[in-house]
Amino acid sequence: MILRHFASAGLLSTVGVVTGCSGIQSALDPAGAEADAIAKLFWVLVAVGTIIWLGVSGILLYGVRSGRRPITEAAASSLILWGGVFTAATLVVLLGFALWLMPSLRPFAGEAGTSLRIEITGRQYWWRVVYHVPGYPALISANEVRLPVGERVELTLHSDDVIHSFWIPALGGKMDMIPGRENRLSLLATKPGTFRGPCAEFCGTSHALMAFSAVAMESKDFHAWLASRVKPSPGATAGAAGLFLRHGCGSCHTVAGTEAAGTLGPDLSHLGSRLTLGAGILPNTAENIARFITEPDKIKPGVEMPAFGMLPPDDIRAIAAWLKGLE
Ligand code: CUA
């Protein structure tokens, strides 16, 4: 009976471990050079730990089963001495390996000769994203980070309120975003794909609802995408642009091509083409945009955006449809 429980617990944990290794938010399914080094370190530690565990278990079983009489004091002393030497030597070798990996975990982008810089600012509970690319004006976006495969990117990380932590597990290690300070992180995506980045530092009631999408694109697709961001969305001046302005949304949000130029909230210039809504928490649909306008605090407790449920439902629907059309 107990054995059967052990077997099912073992099976469950194996399934858990194996399924936990893949997916859009896994450090063990690397798609970037830095994440690759971290995964390598992880598996080496697991392998060495497993070998030692098997060895110690073997010695323990031998000691229990063999029924030998107590060993001499001299033998016990030398066992303790050599056991200590072995432990220290193993730890020193593993530490050396980790230190040897370290330069590849935190390369300085400036030294790597990159020209693409993305400035990311953490806010309760979203991310401002500004692309600085030679030949383009500064391109402002939010809650989505796009980067080219095979090109090193430098990220400069800030916070406007409390400490957040920026992390794309599939691409590299995490880095804190600290008010009044600029931290730098460098990433090199090696495979195209869409990944998820969570905020990795408790930052308030909606910390668990602060995420973003990270999209690694083939270099030519990335540059085509950048070029398409320079111009305002074709739909910006049509549709419910007037309603958006009349209800005051433009005092917090920017929509390029209109008079809306607020900077307190996320830039909405190309909102319709983003993968998610509300910083990684909802599918980007017109219905969800309408819900967010109506009751943002129900979807994201503690959010700074006031609820606009008092607006006429037709206006909310029209604004949501217009925003969804901003591609
Ligand atoms: Cu931002 Cu947790």
Boltz pocket constraint, residues with backbone or C-beta under 6 A from the ligand:
constraints:
  - pocket:
      binder: B
      contacts: [[A, 122], [A, 123], [A, 125], [A, 163], [A, 164], [A, 165], [A, 199], [A, 200], [A, 201], [A, 202], [A, 203], [A, 204], [A, 206], [A, 207], [A, 208], [A, 210]]
      max_distance: 6.0
